[in-house]
């Protein structure tokens, strides 16, 4: 079973790619998943030599994009990448480690604010600037070009594509805040996109998106006024279910287009959800079985807390994706997800029991170096 770890370019730059690679080899790591396109953050870094608190640039890429490959929506190169070529550094200092390009796709506030007509839109018409809509043709062109660009001559074995679809309402956006308790159905309704592209696709499929948007507003208005829960099941009601199936087809078809254009020598892994547990992945338009068939494999975060909850989440993912799906699981080898090396080892064993072909650990820069010792002791 392959063993990988997620890393940021700024950690390699500050600590030295060679030094980090030596630590990873000592922990029996054979794959580095390095951020090649990423969003904003405020990150605490326990072992950083400087800048213990780090703010990455929002919505930028960590390589030199080929401008001629892109249409209206173009990636923005980070300032860090202009002075530090992380992919070249890994090729030079860690040639024995496989490299995966960890690519955040449609969660991009910088590009959303630059192209407000291409973002997801609530039933009220509010733009969600942090979420480019996968139904928009120009957004699809951007993501296909981004993955194609990364897959050409950059030494990547794989692209691990995160957020290839819709975003849930809650995504940890800067100062995301409310003073009413949002129930799961309300969160779902707030995150459903009713932009013109989604409405047009719905109409072409015989779905009345206008009626659904009115229903969503009515249900949300009642909730905001009195706290009353939505009367119709947002997932299983026949009309909502048909709309969710349509959203899933939007995402799956986009992944299929990316795979068709991507260099055949580069594998495509899909990170299908940022929700916990993975049962909620349908909110993002992720059908695990369909994505597993369309991409080369799934790379699934198992971010529950405690070995029993993590193992149960893995089991449900396997059941949903199917017995033949190629799956890798991502574990957090640190607080609050696991308590120590023994619990981490149990989780790694559970991944293997659920037919995982790989296990990866998130994230080198966020964890204590002690976690590398836990990884080294896991099976």
C-alpha positions in Angstrom: 0.0 0.0 0.0 1.5 3.3 -1.1 2.0 6.0 1.6 1.9 9.7 0.8 1.8 13.0 2.6 0.4 16.4 1.8 2.7 19.3 1.8 2.7 23.0 1.0 5.3 24.8 -1.2 6.1 27.3 1.6 7.1 24.5 4.0 9.5 23.1 1.5 10.9 26.5 0.7 11.5 27.4 4.4 12.7 24.1 5.7 14.5 23.0 2.6 13.2 20.3 0.2 16.2 18.0 0.8 15.7 18.1 4.6 12.0 17.5 4.4 12.5 14.7 2.0 14.9 13.0 4.4 12.3 13.2 7.2 9.6 11.7 4.9 11.8 8.8 3.8 12.4 8.0 7.5 8.7 7.7 7.9 8.4 5.3 5.0 6.7 7.9 2.8 6.9 7.3 -0.9 4.7 10.0 -2.4 4.5 13.8 -1.9 1.2 15.5 -2.7 2.2 19.1 -3.1 -0.2 22.0 -3.4 -0.1 23.3 -7.0 -3.3 25.4 -6.8 -4.6 26.6 -3.4 -6.8 29.0 -1.5 -6.4 31.4 1.4 -5.8 30.3 4.9 -4.4 31.2 8.3 -2.2 28.3 9.3 -0.3 27.5 12.5 2.9 25.7 11.7 4.4 24.0 14.8 7.9 23.2 13.4 8.3 26.1 10.9 11.7 27.8 11.3 10.0 31.2 10.9 6.5 32.5 10.3 4.7 30.2 12.8 1.5 31.7 11.5 1.2 31.8 7.8 -1.2 33.5 5.4 -1.0 32.0 1.9 -2.2 34.0 -1.1 -5.8 33.4 -2.0 -6.6 31.5 -5.2 -3.2 31.2 -6.8 -1.1 28.5 -8.5 2.4 27.3 -7.6 3.8 26.8 -11.0 4.2 28.8 -14.2 1.0 28.5 -16.2 1.0 28.4 -19.9 -1.2 31.4 -20.8 -2.1 30.2 -24.3 -4.0 27.2 -22.8 -6.6 29.3 -21.1 -9.7 31.2 -22.1 -11.4 34.0 -20.2 -10.7 32.5 -16.8 -7.0 32.4 -16.1 -5.0 31.2 -13.1 -2.9 33.6 -11.1 0.6 32.6 -10.3 1.6 33.1 -6.6 4.4 35.4 -5.7 6.1 32.4 -4.0 6.1 30.5 -7.2 7.9 33.3 -8.9 11.0 32.7 -6.7 10.6 29.1 -5.8 9.8 26.3 -8.3 8.5 23.6 -6.0 8.1 21.0 -8.8 11.7 21.5 -10.0 12.9 21.4 -6.4 11.2 18.1 -5.8 12.6 16.6 -9.0 16.1 17.7 -8.0 16.1 16.9 -4.3 13.6 14.1 -4.0 13.6 12.3 -7.3 12.9 8.9 -5.6 9.6 10.2 -4.3 6.5 10.2 -6.6 4.9 13.6 -6.9 1.2 14.3 -7.0 -0.2 17.7 -7.9 -2.7 18.6 -5.2 -5.0 20.9 -7.1 -7.9 22.9 -5.6 -10.2 23.4 -8.5 -13.4 25.5 -8.2 -13.0 26.8 -4.6 -11.4 30.1 -5.7 -12.5 33.4 -4.2 -10.0 35.4 -6.2 -11.3 34.1 -9.5 -14.9 34.3 -8.3 -14.6 37.9 -7.4 -13.0 38.6 -10.8 -15.8 36.7 -12.6 -19.0 37.2 -10.5 -21.2 36.0 -13.3 -19.5 32.5 -13.1 -20.0 31.8 -9.4 -22.7 29.7 -7.7 -25.8 31.7 -6.8 -28.2 31.0 -4.0 -32.0 30.8 -4.4 -32.0 34.5 -3.3 -29.7 35.4 -6.1 -26.7 36.0 -3.8 -23.4 35.2 -5.4 -21.1 32.8 -3.6 -17.8 34.3 -4.6 -15.7 31.4 -3.1 -17.4 28.8 -5.5 -17.0 28.8 -9.2 -20.0 26.9 -10.7 -19.1 23.7 -12.6 -22.1 24.1 -14.9 -20.7 27.3 -16.4 -18.9 26.5 -19.7 -16.1 29.0 -19.1 -15.5 27.5 -15.7 -15.3 24.0 -17.1 -12.9 25.3 -19.8 -10.7 26.8 -17.0 -10.5 23.6 -14.9 -9.8 21.3 -17.9 -7.0 23.7 -19.0 -5.6 23.9 -15.5 -5.3 20.1 -15.2 -4.1 19.7 -18.8 -1.4 22.4 -18.1 -0.2 20.6 -14.9 -0.1 17.3 -16.7 2.3 18.3 -19.4 6.0 17.9 -18.7 6.0 18.8 -15.1 7.0 15.4 -13.7 3.7 14.6 -12.0 2.6 11.1 -11.5 -0.9 12.2 -10.6 -3.2 15.1 -10.2 -5.3 15.0 -7.0 -8.2 17.3 -7.8 -10.0 18.8 -4.9 -13.3 20.7 -5.3 -14.1 19.7 -8.9 -17.8 20.4 -8.2 -20.2 22.5 -6.2 -19.4 23.8 -2.7 -21.4 23.3 0.4 -22.6 26.5 2.1 -20.1 26.2 4.9 -16.5 26.1 3.8 -14.6 27.9 6.5 -14.6 31.2 4.6 -13.0 34.2 6.2 -15.1 35.2 9.2 -17.9 32.8 8.2 -20.5 33.6 10.8 -24.1 33.3 11.8 -26.2 33.7 15.0 -28.8 31.1 14.1 -28.1 27.4 14.3 -28.2 26.1 10.7 -29.6 22.6 10.4 -28.3 20.2 7.8 -31.3 20.8 5.5 -30.9 24.5 5.8 -27.2 24.4 5.0 -28.0 22.3 2.0 -30.6 24.7 0.7 -28.3 27.7 1.2 -25.6 25.9 -0.9 -27.6 24.9 -3.9 -26.8 26.8 -7.0 -29.5 28.5 -9.1 -27.2 30.4 -11.5 -28.4 30.8 -15.1 -26.2 27.8 -16.2 -27.7 25.5 -13.6 -31.3 26.7 -14.5 -30.7 26.1 -18.2 -29.4 22.6 -17.6 -32.3 21.9 -15.4 -34.8 23.1 -18.0 -33.1 20.9 -20.6 -33.6 17.9 -18.3 -37.2 18.7 -17.7 -36.6 20.0 -14.1 -38.4 23.1 -13.0 -35.6 25.0 -11.3 -37.7 28.1 -11.0 -40.2 26.2 -8.9 -37.4 24.7 -6.8 -35.8 28.1 -6.2 -39.1 29.5 -5.0 -39.6 26.5 -2.7 -36.1 27.0 -1.3 -36.7 30.6 -0.6 -40.0 29.8 1.1 -38.5 27.1 3.2 -35.6 29.3 4.2 -37.8 32.4 4.9 -39.8 30.3 7.3 -36.7 29.0 9.0 -35.2 32.5 9.3 -38.4 33.8 10.8 -39.3 31.1 13.2 -36.6 28.3 13.1 -39.1 26.0 11.5 -37.5 23.0 9.7 -38.0 22.6 6.0 -41.2 20.5 5.3 -39.8 18.6 2.4 -36.8 16.3 2.6 -34.1 18.2 0.7 -32.4 15.1 -0.4 -35.0 12.3 -1.0 -38.0 14.4 -2.1 -38.5 13.3 -5.8 -38.1 16.8 -7.3 -35.0 17.6 -5.2 -33.6 14.2 -5.8 -33.8 14.7 -9.6 -32.0 18.1 -9.2 -29.2 16.5 -7.1 -28.8 13.8 -9.7 -28.5 16.5 -12.4 -25.8 18.3 -10.3 -23.9 15.0 -9.9 -24.0 14.5 -13.7 -22.6 18.0 -14.1 -19.6 17.2 -11.9 -19.1 13.7 -13.3 -19.1 14.9 -16.9 -16.6 17.6 -16.1 -14.3 15.0 -14.5 -14.7 12.9 -17.7 -13.7 15.8 -19.9 -10.6 16.5 -17.7 -9.6 12.8 -17.9 -10.0 12.8 -21.7 -7.7 15.8 -22.1 -5.1 14.9 -19.5 -1.9 13.3 -20.6 -2.5 9.5 -20.4 0.7 9.0 -18.4 -0.7 11.2 -15.5 -3.3 9.6 -13.2 -6.4 11.6 -12.1 -7.5 11.2 -8.5 -10.6 13.0 -7.3 -11.0 14.3 -3.8 -14.8 14.0 -3.9 -15.7 15.9 -0.7 -14.6 18.4 1.9 -17.6 17.4 4.1 -17.3 15.3 7.3 -18.5 12.6 7.2 -18.3 11.6 3.6 -22.0 10.7 3.6 -22.5 14.4 2.9 -20.6 14.4 -0.4 -23.8 14.5 -2.4 -24.1 18.2 -1.5 -21.1 18.9 -3.7 -22.5 16.9 -6.6 -20.2 13.9 -5.8 -21.6 10.5 -6.7 -18.8 8.2 -5.5 -19.6 5.3 -7.7 -19.7 7.5 -10.9 -16.6 9.4 -10.0 -14.7 6.2 -9.3 -15.6 4.9 -12.8 -14.8 8.2 -14.5 -11.5 9.1 -12.8 -8.6 6.8 -12.2 -9.3 6.6 -8.5 -10.7 8.4 -5.5 -8.6 10.1 -2.8 -11.0 10.4 0.2 -10.4 12.3 3.4 -11.3 10.3 6.5 -11.4 13.1 9.0 -13.7 11.8 11.7 -12.4 11.8 15.2 -11.5 8.4 16.8 -10.6 5.1 15.2 -14.2 3.7 15.3 -15.7 6.7 13.5 -12.9 6.8 11.0 -13.2 3.1 10.2 -17.0 3.4 9.9 -16.6 6.4 7.5 -14.2 4.4 5.3 -16.6 1.4 5.2 -19.5 3.6 4.1 -17.3 5.1 1.4 -16.3 1.7 0.1 -20.0 0.6 0.0 -21.0 3.8 -1.8 -18.1 3.7 -4.3 -18.4 0.0 -5.1 -16.3 -3.1 -4.6 -14.1 -2.4 -7.6 -13.4 1.3 -7.0 -9.8 2.3 -6.6 -9.6 4.2 -3.4 -7.0 5.9 -1.3 -7.8 7.4 2.1 -6.3 10.5 3.7 -5.8 10.5 7.5 -4.9 13.2 9.9 -2.2 11.7 12.2 -2.7 14.2 14.9 -5.2 15.9 17.3 -8.2 15.8 17.3 -8.5 12.9 14.9 -6.3 10.4 16.6 -4.6 10.3 20.0 -1.3 8.5 19.2 0.6 6.0 17.2 -1.5 3.0 18.2 -4.8 4.7 17.1 -3.2 5.8 13.9 -2.0 2.3 13.2 -5.5 1.0 13.7 -6.8 3.5 11.2 -4.2 2.5 8.6 -5.2 -1.1 9.1 -8.8 -0.1 8.6 -8.0 1.6 5.3 -6.3 -1.6 4.2 -9.2 -3.7 5.3 -11.5 -1.5 3.1 -9.4 -2.2 0.1 -7.4 1.0 0.0 -4.5 1.1 -2.5 -2.9 4.0 -0.7 -3.0 6.0 2.5 -1.9 9.6 2.7 -1.4 11.9 5.7 -2.5 15.5 6.1 -0.6 17.8 6.5 3.2 18.0 7.0 3.2 21.7 7.9 0.3 21.6 10.3 1.4 18.6 12.4 4.1 18.2 15.0 7.1 16.3 13.8 6.1 13.7 16.4 3.4 12.7 13.9 6.0 11.5 11.5 7.1 9.0 14.2 3.5 7.8 14.5 3.4 7.3 10.7 6.7 5.4 10.8 5.2 3.0 13.4 2.0 2.4 11.4 1.7 -0.8 9.3 
